[in-house]
Amino acid sequence: MSQQINLFNPLFLKTKKVFAAQTMLQSLGLLLLGAGALGYFGSTSVARLEEEAAAGAAVLAREQARQLVVAGSFAPR
């Protein structure tokens, strides 16, 4: 009679660590990269909008000056 001995133990299998230091550093790097990209996009958008606002303010000032000249020319009697 032959007998088989099972030498397999699941404790000795290599398991992948989900929260390993390398994985956490990669995730942190990805988050920082995403935050930096959002910050860059936001700052460029704000700069563009500030330029448009300054151009609009210049047009408004020019039109208000023109309105004063016209109102002075056609004063009510």
Buried (B, 14 or more C-beta within 10 A) or exposed (E): EEEEEEEEEEEEEEEEEEEEEEEEEEEEEEEEEEEEEEEEEEEEEEEEEEEEEEEEEEEEEEEEEEEEEEEEEEEEE
